[in-house]
Amino acid sequence: MFFRAFWLLTGFGVSVSGGVSVIGYLNLLTTGHTFKEYWNFITYRPECYLLPIGIFIITMSIYLPYSNEDD
């Protein structure tokens, strides 16, 4: 139970870090860049990869089968 909670909170923290980066880089749109240029920019930034990685960790911590060895 605590192992799953640890991974859930870790995934949440990682996805928040990546999400903040993605949202922060939205300021490029106000400087005259197109959405295509923005998308190309964030696909090459390593900190933006934290958002999908964090979502994947959260999903796995919720949906992977739970095995209770105390039964």
mmCIF file as Biopython writes it, N, C-alpha, C and O atoms, coordinates in Angstrom:
data_model
#
loop_
_atom_site.group_PDB
_atom_site.id
_atom_site.type_symbol
_atom_site.label_atom_id
_atom_site.label_alt_id
_atom_site.label_comp_id
_atom_site.label_asym_id
_atom_site.label_entity_id
_atom_site.label_seq_id
_atom_site.pdbx_PDB_ins_code
_atom_site.Cartn_x
_atom_site.Cartn_y
_atom_site.Cartn_z
_atom_site.occupancy
_atom_site.B_iso_or_equiv
_atom_site.auth_seq_id
_atom_site.auth_asym_id
_atom_site.pdbx_PDB_model_num
ATOM 1   N N  . MET A ? 1  ? 0.822  -1.193  0.000   1.0 0.0 1  A 1 
ATOM 2   C CA . MET A ? 1  ? 0.000  0.000   0.000   1.0 0.0 1  A 1 
ATOM 3   C C  . MET A ? 1  ? 0.870  1.261   0.000   1.0 0.0 1  A 1 
ATOM 4   O O  . MET A ? 1  ? 0.629  2.186   -0.776  1.0 0.0 1  A 1 
ATOM 5   N N  . PHE A ? 2  ? 1.885  1.293   0.877   1.0 0.0 2  A 1 
ATOM 6   C CA . PHE A ? 2  ? 2.754  2.458   0.936   1.0 0.0 2  A 1 
ATOM 7   C C  . PHE A ? 2  ? 3.628  2.556   -0.312  1.0 0.0 2  A 1 
ATOM 8   O O  . PHE A ? 2  ? 3.996  3.652   -0.735  1.0 0.0 2  A 1 
ATOM 9   N N  . PHE A ? 3  ? 3.952  1.418   -0.890  1.0 0.0 3  A 1 
ATOM 10  C CA . PHE A ? 3  ? 4.749  1.406   -2.111  1.0 0.0 3  A 1 
ATOM 11  C C  . PHE A ? 3  ? 3.985  2.073   -3.247  1.0 0.0 3  A 1 
ATOM 12  O O  . PHE A ? 3  ? 4.548  2.865   -4.003  1.0 0.0 3  A 1 
ATOM 13  N N  . ARG A ? 4  ? 2.707  1.749   -3.363  1.0 0.0 4  A 1 
ATOM 14  C CA . ARG A ? 4  ? 1.870  2.377   -4.396  1.0 0.0 4  A 1 
ATOM 15  C C  . ARG A ? 4  ? 1.685  3.860   -4.135  1.0 0.0 4  A 1 
ATOM 16  O O  . ARG A ? 4  ? 1.713  4.660   -5.069  1.0 0.0 4  A 1 
ATOM 17  N N  . ALA A ? 5  ? 1.498  4.234   -2.885  1.0 0.0 5  A 1 
ATOM 18  C CA . ALA A ? 5  ? 1.337  5.653   -2.545  1.0 0.0 5  A 1 
ATOM 19  C C  . ALA A ? 5  ? 2.615  6.427   -2.851  1.0 0.0 5  A 1 
ATOM 20  O O  . ALA A ? 5  ? 2.562  7.565   -3.318  1.0 0.0 5  A 1 
ATOM 21  N N  . PHE A ? 6  ? 3.755  5.808   -2.588  1.0 0.0 6  A 1 
ATOM 22  C CA . PHE A ? 6  ? 5.025  6.441   -2.913  1.0 0.0 6  A 1 
ATOM 23  C C  . PHE A ? 6  ? 5.128  6.712   -4.406  1.0 0.0 6  A 1 
ATOM 24  O O  . PHE A ? 6  ? 5.505  7.812   -4.810  1.0 0.0 6  A 1 
ATOM 25  N N  . TRP A ? 7  ? 4.795  5.714   -5.239  1.0 0.0 7  A 1 
ATOM 26  C CA . TRP A ? 7  ? 4.891  5.897   -6.692  1.0 0.0 7  A 1 
ATOM 27  C C  . TRP A ? 7  ? 3.843  6.866   -7.205  1.0 0.0 7  A 1 
ATOM 28  O O  . TRP A ? 7  ? 4.095  7.603   -8.159  1.0 0.0 7  A 1 
ATOM 29  N N  . LEU A ? 8  ? 2.676  6.877   -6.590  1.0 0.0 8  A 1 
ATOM 30  C CA . LEU A ? 8  ? 1.646  7.830   -6.991  1.0 0.0 8  A 1 
ATOM 31  C C  . LEU A ? 8  ? 2.112  9.260   -6.733  1.0 0.0 8  A 1 
ATOM 32  O O  . LEU A ? 8  ? 1.977  10.125  -7.599  1.0 0.0 8  A 1 
ATOM 33  N N  . LEU A ? 9  ? 2.653  9.506   -5.559  1.0 0.0 9  A 1 
ATOM 34  C CA . LEU A ? 9  ? 3.112  10.855  -5.233  1.0 0.0 9  A 1 
ATOM 35  C C  . LEU A ? 9  ? 4.360  11.232  -6.034  1.0 0.0 9  A 1 
ATOM 36  O O  . LEU A ? 9  ? 4.530  12.393  -6.407  1.0 0.0 9  A 1 
ATOM 37  N N  . THR A ? 10 ? 5.222  10.265  -6.294  1.0 0.0 10 A 1 
ATOM 38  C CA . THR A ? 10 ? 6.393  10.538  -7.120  1.0 0.0 10 A 1 
ATOM 39  C C  . THR A ? 10 ? 5.970  10.904  -8.544  1.0 0.0 10 A 1 
ATOM 40  O O  . THR A ? 10 ? 6.485  11.862  -9.121  1.0 0.0 10 A 1 
ATOM 41  N N  . GLY A ? 11 ? 5.038  10.144  -9.105  1.0 0.0 11 A 1 
ATOM 42  C CA . GLY A ? 11 ? 4.534  10.442  -10.435 1.0 0.0 11 A 1 
ATOM 43  C C  . GLY A ? 11 ? 3.853  11.792  -10.493 1.0 0.0 11 A 1 
ATOM 44  O O  . GLY A ? 11 ? 3.976  12.521  -11.477 1.0 0.0 11 A 1 
ATOM 45  N N  . PHE A ? 12 ? 3.134  12.121  -9.434  1.0 0.0 12 A 1 
ATOM 46  C CA . PHE A ? 12 ? 2.472  13.429  -9.386  1.0 0.0 12 A 1 
ATOM 47  C C  . PHE A ? 12 ? 3.496  14.550  -9.380  1.0 0.0 12 A 1 
ATOM 48  O O  . PHE A ? 12 ? 3.338  15.537  -10.098 1.0 0.0 12 A 1 
ATOM 49  N N  . GLY A ? 13 ? 4.536  14.410  -8.585  1.0 0.0 13 A 1 
ATOM 50  C CA . GLY A ? 13 ? 5.573  15.437  -8.532  1.0 0.0 13 A 1 
ATOM 51  C C  . GLY A ? 13 ? 6.302  15.595  -9.855  1.0 0.0 13 A 1 
ATOM 52  O O  . GLY A ? 13 ? 6.597  16.715  -10.274 1.0 0.0 13 A 1 
ATOM 53  N N  . VAL A ? 14 ? 6.593  14.480  -10.514 1.0 0.0 14 A 1 
ATOM 54  C CA . VAL A ? 14 ? 7.278  14.527  -11.795 1.0 0.0 14 A 1 
ATOM 55  C C  . VAL A ? 14 ? 6.387  15.175  -12.855 1.0 0.0 14 A 1 
ATOM 56  O O  . VAL A ? 14 ? 6.854  15.992  -13.649 1.0 0.0 14 A 1 
ATOM 57  N N  . SER A ? 15 ? 5.111  14.811  -12.866 1.0 0.0 15 A 1 
ATOM 58  C CA . SER A ? 15 ? 4.209  15.387  -13.871 1.0 0.0 15 A 1 
ATOM 59  C C  . SER A ? 15 ? 3.961  16.872  -13.615 1.0 0.0 15 A 1 
ATOM 60  O O  . SER A ? 15 ? 3.800  17.636  -14.567 1.0 0.0 15 A 1 
ATOM 61  N N  . VAL A ? 16 ? 3.927  17.289  -12.377 1.0 0.0 16 A 1 
ATOM 62  C CA . VAL A ? 16 ? 3.775  18.723  -12.081 1.0 0.0 16 A 1 
ATOM 63  C C  . VAL A ? 16 ? 4.996  19.487  -12.576 1.0 0.0 16 A 1 
ATOM 64  O O  . VAL A ? 16 ? 4.866  20.572  -13.143 1.0 0.0 16 A 1 
ATOM 65  N N  . SER A ? 17 ? 6.169  18.928  -12.365 1.0 0.0 17 A 1 
ATOM 66  C CA . SER A ? 17 ? 7.392  19.584  -12.835 1.0 0.0 17 A 1 
ATOM 67  C C  . SER A ? 17 ? 7.392  19.725  -14.358 1.0 0.0 17 A 1 
ATOM 68  O O  . SER A ? 17 ? 7.743  20.782  -14.882 1.0 0.0 17 A 1 
ATOM 69  N N  . GLY A ? 18 ? 7.007  18.681  -15.058 1.0 0.0 18 A 1 
ATOM 70  C CA . GLY A ? 18 ? 6.934  18.754  -16.512 1.0 0.0 18 A 1 
ATOM 71  C C  . GLY A ? 18 ? 5.827  19.668  -16.997 1.0 0.0 18 A 1 
ATOM 72  O O  . GLY A ? 18 ? 5.994  20.391  -17.979 1.0 0.0 18 A 1 
ATOM 73  N N  . GLY A ? 19 ? 4.694  19.637  -16.308 1.0 0.0 19 A 1 
ATOM 74  C CA . GLY A ? 19 ? 3.573  20.495  -16.692 1.0 0.0 19 A 1 
ATOM 75  C C  . GLY A ? 19 ? 3.886  21.971  -16.528 1.0 0.0 19 A 1 
ATOM 76  O O  . GLY A ? 19 ? 3.475  22.790  -17.349 1.0 0.0 19 A 1 
ATOM 77  N N  . VAL A ? 20 ? 4.607  22.312  -15.478 1.0 0.0 20 A 1 
ATOM 78  C CA . VAL A ? 20 ? 5.001  23.700  -15.266 1.0 0.0 20 A 1 
ATOM 79  C C  . VAL A ? 20 ? 5.924  24.158  -16.390 1.0 0.0 20 A 1 
ATOM 80  O O  . VAL A ? 20 ? 5.830  25.295  -16.852 1.0 0.0 20 A 1 
ATOM 81  N N  . SER A ? 21 ? 6.813  23.275  -16.827 1.0 0.0 21 A 1 
ATOM 82  C CA . SER A ? 21 ? 7.711  23.621  -17.933 1.0 0.0 21 A 1 
ATOM 83  C C  . SER A ? 21 ? 6.932  23.843  -19.229 1.0 0.0 21 A 1 
ATOM 84  O O  . SER A ? 21 ? 7.182  24.803  -19.958 1.0 0.0 21 A 1 
ATOM 85  N N  . VAL A ? 22 ? 5.995  22.956  -19.504 1.0 0.0 22 A 1 
ATOM 86  C CA . VAL A ? 22 ? 5.200  23.080  -20.735 1.0 0.0 22 A 1 
ATOM 87  C C  . VAL A ? 22 ? 4.376  24.365  -20.710 1.0 0.0 22 A 1 
ATOM 88  O O  . VAL A ? 22 ? 4.293  25.071  -21.715 1.0 0.0 22 A 1 
ATOM 89  N N  . ILE A ? 23 ? 3.775  24.665  -19.575 1.0 0.0 23 A 1 
ATOM 90  C CA . ILE A ? 23 ? 2.975  25.882  -19.460 1.0 0.0 23 A 1 
ATOM 91  C C  . ILE A ? 23 ? 3.862  27.122  -19.511 1.0 0.0 23 A 1 
ATOM 92  O O  . ILE A ? 23 ? 3.492  28.133  -20.107 1.0 0.0 23 A 1 
ATOM 93  N N  . GLY A ? 24 ? 5.025  27.041  -18.888 1.0 0.0 24 A 1 
ATOM 94  C CA . GLY A ? 24 ? 5.942  28.178  -18.912 1.0 0.0 24 A 1 
ATOM 95  C C  . GLY A ? 24 ? 6.402  28.513  -20.312 1.0 0.0 24 A 1 
ATOM 96  O O  . GLY A ? 24 ? 6.552  29.685  -20.658 1.0 0.0 24 A 1 
ATOM 97  N N  . TYR A ? 25 ? 6.628  27.486  -21.124 1.0 0.0 25 A 1 
ATOM 98  C CA . TYR A ? 25 ? 7.065  27.725  -22.491 1.0 0.0 25 A 1 
ATOM 99  C C  . TYR A ? 25 ? 5.934  28.228  -23.392 1.0 0.0 25 A 1 
ATOM 100 O O  . TYR A ? 25 ? 6.185  28.583  -24.543 1.0 0.0 25 A 1 
ATOM 101 N N  . LEU A ? 26 ? 4.697  28.264  -22.894 1.0 0.0 26 A 1 
ATOM 102 C CA . LEU A ? 26 ? 3.616  28.863  -23.670 1.0 0.0 26 A 1 
ATOM 103 C C  . LEU A ? 26 ? 3.848  30.348  -23.918 1.0 0.0 26 A 1 
ATOM 104 O O  . LEU A ? 26 ? 3.232  30.939  -24.805 1.0 0.0 26 A 1 
ATOM 105 N N  . ASN A ? 27 ? 4.733  30.945  -23.137 1.0 0.0 27 A 1 
ATOM 106 C CA . ASN A ? 27 ? 5.065  32.358  -23.360 1.0 0.0 27 A 1 
ATOM 107 C C  . ASN A ? 27 ? 5.706  32.575  -24.721 1.0 0.0 27 A 1 
ATOM 108 O O  . ASN A ? 27 ? 5.741  33.705  -25.209 1.0 0.0 27 A 1 
ATOM 109 N N  . LEU A ? 28 ? 6.207  31.529  -25.337 1.0 0.0 28 A 1 
ATOM 110 C CA . LEU A ? 28 ? 6.765  31.674  -26.684 1.0 0.0 28 A 1 
ATOM 111 C C  . LEU A ? 28 ? 5.695  32.091  -27.688 1.0 0.0 28 A 1 
ATOM 112 O O  . LEU A ? 28 ? 5.986  32.767  -28.675 1.0 0.0 28 A 1 
ATOM 113 N N  . LEU A ? 29 ? 4.467  31.686  -27.429 1.0 0.0 29 A 1 
ATOM 114 C CA . LEU A ? 29 ? 3.386  32.057  -28.347 1.0 0.0 29 A 1 
ATOM 115 C C  . LEU A ? 29 ? 3.115  33.559  -28.319 1.0 0.0 29 A 1 
ATOM 116 O O  . LEU A ? 29 ? 2.719  34.137  -29.331 1.0 0.0 29 A 1 
ATOM 117 N N  . THR A ? 30 ? 3.324  34.187  -27.174 1.0 0.0 30 A 1 
ATOM 118 C CA . THR A ? 30 ? 3.089  35.630  -27.083 1.0 0.0 30 A 1 
ATOM 119 C C  . THR A ? 30 ? 4.203  36.436  -27.718 1.0 0.0 30 A 1 
ATOM 120 O O  . THR A ? 30 ? 4.038  37.630  -27.964 1.0 0.0 30 A 1 
ATOM 121 N N  . THR A ? 31 ? 5.343  35.798  -27.989 1.0 0.0 31 A 1 
ATOM 122 C CA . THR A ? 31 ? 6.452  36.515  -28.619 1.0 0.0 31 A 1 
ATOM 123 C C  . THR A ? 31 ? 6.424  36.402  -30.133 1.0 0.0 31 A 1 
ATOM 124 O O  . THR A ? 31 ? 7.355  36.849  -30.804 1.0 0.0 31 A 1 
ATOM 125 N N  . GLY A ? 32 ? 5.359  35.805  -30.686 1.0 0.0 32 A 1 
ATOM 126 C CA . GLY A ? 32 ? 5.195  35.769  -32.121 1.0 0.0 32 A 1 
ATOM 127 C C  . GLY A ? 32 ? 5.483  34.428  -32.767 1.0 0.0 32 A 1 
ATOM 128 O O  . GLY A ? 32 ? 5.411  34.309  -33.990 1.0 0.0 32 A 1 
ATOM 129 N N  . HIS A ? 33 ? 5.807  33.413  -31.975 1.0 0.0 33 A 1 
ATOM 130 C CA . HIS A ? 33 ? 6.040  32.088  -32.547 1.0 0.0 33 A 1 
ATOM 131 C C  . HIS A ? 33 ? 4.710  31.398  -32.829 1.0 0.0 33 A 1 
ATOM 132 O O  . HIS A ? 33 ? 3.718  31.659  -32.149 1.0 0.0 33 A 1 
ATOM 133 N N  . THR A ? 34 ? 4.686  30.528  -33.819 1.0 0.0 34 A 1 
ATOM 134 C CA . THR A ? 34 ? 3.466  29.780  -34.131 1.0 0.0 34 A 1 
ATOM 135 C C  . THR A ? 34 ? 3.365  28.571  -33.218 1.0 0.0 34 A 1 
ATOM 136 O O  . THR A ? 34 ? 4.316  28.220  -32.520 1.0 0.0 34 A 1 
ATOM 137 N N  . PHE A ? 35 ? 2.188  27.933  -33.233 1.0 0.0 35 A 1 
ATOM 138 C CA . PHE A ? 35 ? 1.995  26.743  -32.402 1.0 0.0 35 A 1 
ATOM 139 C C  . PHE A ? 35 ? 2.892  25.604  -32.877 1.0 0.0 35 A 1 
ATOM 140 O O  . PHE A ? 35 ? 3.357  24.803  -32.066 1.0 0.0 35 A 1 
ATOM 141 N N  . LYS A ? 36 ? 3.135  25.528  -34.170 1.0 0.0 36 A 1 
ATOM 142 C CA . LYS A ? 36 ? 4.020  24.491  -34.703 1.0 0.0 36 A 1 
ATOM 143 C C  . LYS A ? 36 ? 5.446  24.687  -34.187 1.0 0.0 36 A 1 
ATOM 144 O O  . LYS A ? 36 ? 6.107  23.720  -33.807 1.0 0.0 36 A 1 
ATOM 145 N N  . GLU A ? 37 ? 5.914  25.917  -34.173 1.0 0.0 37 A 1 
ATOM 146 C CA . GLU A ? 37 ? 7.247  26.203  -33.641 1.0 0.0 37 A 1 
ATOM 147 C C  . GLU A ? 37 ? 7.315  25.900  -32.150 1.0 0.0 37 A 1 
ATOM 148 O O  . GLU A ? 37 ? 8.323  25.385  -31.666 1.0 0.0 37 A 1 
ATOM 149 N N  . TYR A ? 38 ? 6.248  26.215  -31.420 1.0 0.0 38 A 1 
ATOM 150 C CA . TYR A ? 38 ? 6.175  25.891  -29.994 1.0 0.0 38 A 1 
ATOM 151 C C  . TYR A ? 38 ? 6.244  24.389  -29.783 1.0 0.0 38 A 1 
ATOM 152 O O  . TYR A ? 38 ? 6.982  23.915  -28.920 1.0 0.0 38 A 1 
ATOM 153 N N  . TRP A ? 39 ? 5.483  23.640  -30.562 1.0 0.0 39 A 1 
ATOM 154 C CA . TRP A ? 39 ? 5.462  22.187  -30.418 1.0 0.0 39 A 1 
ATOM 155 C C  . TRP A ? 39 ? 6.835  21.589  -30.732 1.0 0.0 39 A 1 
ATOM 156 O O  . TRP A ? 39 ? 7.304  20.694  -30.030 1.0 0.0 39 A 1 
ATOM 157 N N  . ASN A ? 40 ? 7.471  22.089  -31.788 1.0 0.0 40 A 1 
ATOM 158 C CA . ASN A ? 40 ? 8.818  21.623  -32.128 1.0 0.0 40 A 1 
ATOM 159 C C  . ASN A ? 40 ? 9.810  21.950  -31.021 1.0 0.0 40 A 1 
ATOM 160 O O  . ASN A ? 40 ? 10.717 21.161  -30.755 1.0 0.0 40 A 1 
ATOM 161 N N  . PHE A ? 41 ? 9.656  23.095  -30.374 1.0 0.0 41 A 1 
ATOM 162 C CA . PHE A ? 41 ? 10.554 23.485  -29.304 1.0 0.0 41 A 1 
ATOM 163 C C  . PHE A ? 41 ? 10.405 22.568  -28.092 1.0 0.0 41 A 1 
ATOM 164 O O  . PHE A ? 41 ? 11.404 22.085  -27.557 1.0 0.0 41 A 1 
ATOM 165 N N  . ILE A ? 42 ? 9.160  22.322  -27.649 1.0 0.0 42 A 1 
ATOM 166 C CA . ILE A ? 42 ? 8.993  21.527  -26.434 1.0 0.0 42 A 1 
ATOM 167 C C  . ILE A ? 42 ? 9.291  20.044  -26.661 1.0 0.0 42 A 1 
ATOM 168 O O  . ILE A ? 42 ? 9.546  19.323  -25.696 1.0 0.0 42 A 1 
ATOM 169 N N  . THR A ? 43 ? 9.266  19.572  -27.902 1.0 0.0 43 A 1 
ATOM 170 C CA . THR A ? 43 ? 9.609  18.165  -28.125 1.0 0.0 43 A 1 
ATOM 171 C C  . THR A ? 43 ? 11.102 17.919  -27.971 1.0 0.0 43 A 1 
ATOM 172 O O  . THR A ? 43 ? 11.518 16.773  -27.800 1.0 0.0 43 A 1 
ATOM 173 N N  . TYR A ? 44 ? 11.913 18.962  -28.028 1.0 0.0 44 A 1 
ATOM 174 C CA . TYR A ? 44 ? 13.356 18.808  -27.859 1.0 0.0 44 A 1 
ATOM 175 C C  . TYR A ? 44 ? 13.855 19.224  -26.484 1.0 0.0 44 A 1 
ATOM 176 O O  . TYR A ? 44 ? 15.056 19.163  -26.222 1.0 0.0 44 A 1 
ATOM 177 N N  . ARG A ? 45 ? 12.961 19.644  -25.609 1.0 0.0 45 A 1 
ATOM 178 C CA . ARG A ? 45 ? 13.359 20.032  -24.257 1.0 0.0 45 A 1 
ATOM 179 C C  . ARG A ? 45 ? 13.199 18.841  -23.321 1.0 0.0 45 A 1 
ATOM 180 O O  . ARG A ? 45 ? 12.095 18.310  -23.196 1.0 0.0 45 A 1 
ATOM 181 N N  . PRO A ? 46 ? 14.275 18.405  -22.656 1.0 0.0 46 A 1 
ATOM 182 C CA . PRO A ? 46 ? 14.177 17.210  -21.797 1.0 0.0 46 A 1 
ATOM 183 C C  . PRO A ? 46 ? 13.243 17.384  -20.601 1.0 0.0 46 A 1 
ATOM 184 O O  . PRO A ? 46 ? 12.637 16.411  -20.153 1.0 0.0 46 A 1 
ATOM 185 N N  . GLU A ? 47 ? 13.116 18.599  -20.077 1.0 0.0 47 A 1 
ATOM 186 C CA . GLU A ? 47 ? 12.241 18.781  -18.919 1.0 0.0 47 A 1 
ATOM 187 C C  . GLU A ? 47 ? 10.771 18.658  -19.283 1.0 0.0 47 A 1 
ATOM 188 O O  . GLU A ? 47 ? 9.938  18.423  -18.407 1.0 0.0 47 A 1 
ATOM 189 N N  . CYS A ? 48 ? 10.439 18.811  -20.553 1.0 0.0 48 A 1 
ATOM 190 C CA . CYS A ? 48 ? 9.049  18.654  -20.978 1.0 0.0 48 A 1 
ATOM 191 C C  . CYS A ? 48 ? 8.650  17.183  -21.067 1.0 0.0 48 A 1 
ATOM 192 O O  . CYS A ? 48 ? 7.459  16.870  -21.074 1.0 0.0 48 A 1 
ATOM 193 N N  . TYR A ? 49 ? 9.618  16.286  -21.134 1.0 0.0 49 A 1 
ATOM 194 C CA . TYR A ? 49 ? 9.326  14.853  -21.147 1.0 0.0 49 A 1 
ATOM 195 C C  . TYR A ? 49 ? 8.874  14.357  -19.779 1.0 0.0 49 A 1 
ATOM 196 O O  . TYR A ? 49 ? 8.374  13.238  -19.665 1.0 0.0 49 A 1 
ATOM 197 N N  . LEU A ? 50 ? 9.042  15.168  -18.745 1.0 0.0 50 A 1 
ATOM 198 C CA . LEU A ? 50 ? 8.632  14.748  -17.408 1.0 0.0 50 A 1 
ATOM 199 C C  . LEU A ? 50 ? 7.118  14.624  -17.283 1.0 0.0 50 A 1 
ATOM 200 O O  . LEU A ? 50 ? 6.630  13.813  -16.496 1.0 0.0 50 A 1 
ATOM 201 N N  . LEU A ? 51 ? 6.370  15.412  -18.045 1.0 0.0 51 A 1 
ATOM 202 C CA . LEU A ? 51 ? 4.907  15.350  -17.971 1.0 0.0 51 A 1 
ATOM 203 C C  . LEU A ? 51 ? 4.377  13.987  -18.393 1.0 0.0 51 A 1 
ATOM 204 O O  . LEU A ? 51 ? 3.644  13.375  -17.616 1.0 0.0 51 A 1 
ATOM 205 N N  . PRO A ? 52 ? 4.705  13.472  -19.585 1.0 0.0 52 A 1 
ATOM 206 C CA . PRO A ? 52 ? 4.184  12.141  -19.933 1.0 0.0 52 A 1 
ATOM 207 C C  . PRO A ? 52 ? 4.764  11.025  -19.078 1.0 0.0 52 A 1 
ATOM 208 O O  . PRO A ? 52 ? 4.088  10.028  -18.824 1.0 0.0 52 A 1 
ATOM 209 N N  . ILE A ? 53 ? 6.012  11.177  -18.629 1.0 0.0 53 A 1 
ATOM 210 C CA . ILE A ? 53 ? 6.600  10.159  -17.752 1.0 0.0 53 A 1 
ATOM 211 C C  . ILE A ? 53 ? 5.848  10.109  -16.426 1.0 0.0 53 A 1 
ATOM 212 O O  . ILE A ? 53 ? 5.552  9.029   -15.915 1.0 0.0 53 A 1 
ATOM 213 N N  . GLY A ? 54 ? 5.542  11.271  -15.876 1.0 0.0 54 A 1 
ATOM 214 C CA . GLY A ? 54 ? 4.797  11.328  -14.618 1.0 0.0 54 A 1 
ATOM 215 C C  . GLY A ? 54 ? 3.390  10.776  -14.746 1.0 0.0 54 A 1 
ATOM 216 O O  . GLY A ? 54 ? 2.903  10.088  -13.849 1.0 0.0 54 A 1 
ATOM 217 N N  . ILE A ? 55 ? 2.739  11.076  -15.859 1.0 0.0 55 A 1 
ATOM 218 C CA . ILE A ? 55 ? 1.394  10.530  -16.083 1.0 0.0 55 A 1 
ATOM 219 C C  . ILE A ? 55 ? 1.453  9.013   -16.210 1.0 0.0 55 A 1 
ATOM 220 O O  . ILE A ? 55 ? 0.566  8.313   -15.722 1.0 0.0 55 A 1 
ATOM 221 N N  . PHE A ? 56 ? 2.486  8.506   -16.859 1.0 0.0 56 A 1 
ATOM 222 C CA . PHE A ? 56 ? 2.663  7.058   -16.981 1.0 0.0 56 A 1 
ATOM 223 C C  . PHE A ? 56 ? 2.882  6.415   -15.605 1.0 0.0 56 A 1 
ATOM 224 O O  . PHE A ? 56 ? 2.310  5.362   -15.323 1.0 0.0 56 A 1 
ATOM 225 N N  . ILE A ? 57 ? 3.692  7.025   -14.757 1.0 0.0 57 A 1 
ATOM 226 C CA . ILE A ? 57 ? 3.936  6.488   -13.409 1.0 0.0 57 A 1 
ATOM 227 C C  . ILE A ? 57 ? 2.650  6.486   -12.593 1.0 0.0 57 A 1 
ATOM 228 O O  . ILE A ? 57 ? 2.361  5.515   -11.894 1.0 0.0 57 A 1 
ATOM 229 N N  . ILE A ? 58 ? 1.880  7.559   -12.675 1.0 0.0 58 A 1 
ATOM 230 C CA . ILE A ? 58 ? 0.608  7.627   -11.956 1.0 0.0 58 A 1 
ATOM 231 C C  . ILE A ? 58 ? -0.337 6.529   -12.440 1.0 0.0 58 A 1 
ATOM 232 O O  . ILE A ? 58 ? -0.969 5.846   -11.634 1.0 0.0 58 A 1 
ATOM 233 N N  . THR A ? 59 ? -0.429 6.366   -13.753 1.0 0.0 59 A 1 
ATOM 234 C CA . THR A ? 59 ? -1.320 5.356   -14.320 1.0 0.0 59 A 1 
ATOM 235 C C  . THR A ? 59 ? -0.915 3.961   -13.877 1.0 0.0 59 A 1 
ATOM 236 O O  . THR A ? 59 ? -1.769 3.148   -13.524 1.0 0.0 59 A 1 
ATOM 237 N N  . MET A ? 60 ? 0.363  3.682   -13.892 1.0 0.0 60 A 1 
ATOM 238 C CA . MET A ? 60 ? 0.833  2.356   -13.487 1.0 0.0 60 A 1 
ATOM 239 C C  . MET A ? 60 ? 0.610  2.116   -11.990 1.0 0.0 60 A 1 
ATOM 240 O O  . MET A ? 60 ? 0.289  0.998   -11.587 1.0 0.0 60 A 1 
ATOM 241 N N  . SER A ? 61 ? 0.773  3.140   -11.174 1.0 0.0 61 A 1 
ATOM 242 C CA . SER A ? 61 ? 0.571  2.949   -9.742  1.0 0.0 61 A 1 
ATOM 243 C C  . SER A ? 61 ? -0.901 2.725   -9.401  1.0 0.0 61 A 1 
ATOM 244 O O  . SER A ? 61 ? -1.214 2.116   -8.378  1.0 0.0 61 A 1 
ATOM 245 N N  . ILE A ? 62 ? -1.795 3.210   -10.242 1.0 0.0 62 A 1 
ATOM 246 C CA . ILE A ? 62 ? -3.222 3.027   -9.981  1.0 0.0 62 A 1 
ATOM 247 C C  . ILE A ? 62 ? -3.734 1.715   -10.566 1.0 0.0 62 A 1 
ATOM 248 O O  . ILE A ? 62 ? -4.473 0.989   -9.901  1.0 0.0 62 A 1 
ATOM 249 N N  . TYR A ? 63 ? -3.352 1.406   -11.794 1.0 0.0 63 A 1 
ATOM 250 C CA . TYR A ? 63 ? -3.993 0.316   -12.517 1.0 0.0 63 A 1 
ATOM 251 C C  . TYR A ? 63 ? -3.249 -1.009  -12.520 1.0 0.0 63 A 1 
ATOM 252 O O  . TYR A ? 63 ? -3.823 -2.020  -12.925 1.0 0.0 63 A 1 
ATOM 253 N N  . LEU A ? 64 ? -2.002 -1.046  -12.087 1.0 0.0 64 A 1 
ATOM 254 C CA . LEU A ? 64 ? -1.327 -2.341  -12.031 1.0 0.0 64 A 1 
ATOM 255 C C  . LEU A ? 64 ? -1.982 -3.217  -10.971 1.0 0.0 64 A 1 
ATOM 256 O O  . LEU A ? 64 ? -2.453 -2.705  -9.955  1.0 0.0 64 A 1 
ATOM 257 N N  . PRO A ? 65 ? -2.021 -4.522  -11.189 1.0 0.0 65 A 1 
ATOM 258 C CA . PRO A ? 65 ? -2.672 -5.392  -10.214 1.0 0.0 65 A 1 
ATOM 259 C C  . PRO A ? 65 ? -1.989 -5.320  -8.859  1.0 0.0 65 A 1 
ATOM 260 O O  . PRO A ? 65 ? -0.763 -5.276  -8.753  1.0 0.0 65 A 1 
ATOM 261 N N  . TYR A ? 66 ? -2.810 -5.311  -7.847  1.0 0.0 66 A 1 
ATOM 262 C CA . TYR A ? 66 ? -2.326 -5.239  -6.475  1.0 0.0 66 A 1 
ATOM 263 C C  . TYR A ? 66 ? -2.170 -6.648  -5.933  1.0 0.0 66 A 1 
ATOM 264 O O  . TYR A ? 66 ? -3.115 -7.436  -5.949  1.0 0.0 66 A 1 
ATOM 265 N N  . SER A ? 67 ? -0.975 -6.962  -5.452  1.0 0.0 67 A 1 
ATOM 266 C CA . SER A ? 67 ? -0.758 -8.286  -4.849  1.0 0.0 67 A 1 
ATOM 267 C C  . SER A ? 67 ? -0.477 -8.091  -3.376  1.0 0.0 67 A 1 
ATOM 268 O O  . SER A ? 67 ? 0.523  -7.479  -3.000  1.0 0.0 67 A 1 
ATOM 269 N N  . ASN A ? 68 ? -1.343 -8.601  -2.559  1.0 0.0 68 A 1 
ATOM 270 C CA . ASN A ? 68 ? -1.187 -8.505  -1.109  1.0 0.0 68 A 1 
ATOM 271 C C  . ASN A ? 68 ? -0.617 -9.820  -0.622  1.0 0.0 68 A 1 
ATOM 272 O O  . ASN A ? 68 ? -1.288 -10.849 -0.708  1.0 0.0 68 A 1 
ATOM 273 N N  . GLU A ? 69 ? 0.602  -9.813  -0.113  1.0 0.0 69 A 1 
ATOM 274 C CA . GLU A ? 69 ? 1.252  -11.037 0.323   1.0 0.0 69 A 1 
ATOM 275 C C  . GLU A ? 69 ? 0.811  -11.460 1.719   1.0 0.0 69 A 1 
ATOM 276 O O  . GLU A ? 69 ? 1.179  -12.543 2.175   1.0 0.0 69 A 1 
ATOM 277 N N  . ASP A ? 70 ? 0.028  -10.625 2.409   1.0 0.0 70 A 1 
ATOM 278 C CA . ASP A ? 70 ? -0.430 -10.967 3.745   1.0 0.0 70 A 1 
ATOM 279 C C  . ASP A ? 70 ? -1.634 -11.897 3.735   1.0 0.0 70 A 1 
ATOM 280 O O  . ASP A ? 70 ? -1.984 -12.442 4.782   1.0 0.0 70 A 1 
ATOM 281 N N  . ASP A ? 71 ? -2.279 -12.099 2.590   1.0 0.0 71 A 1 
ATOM 282 C CA . ASP A ? 71 ? -3.480 -12.942 2.523   1.0 0.0 71 A 1 
ATOM 283 C C  . ASP A ? 71 ? -3.160 -14.391 2.797   1.0 0.0 71 A 1 
ATOM 284 O O  . ASP A ? 71 ? -4.056 -15.235 2.779   1.0 0.0 71 A 1 
#
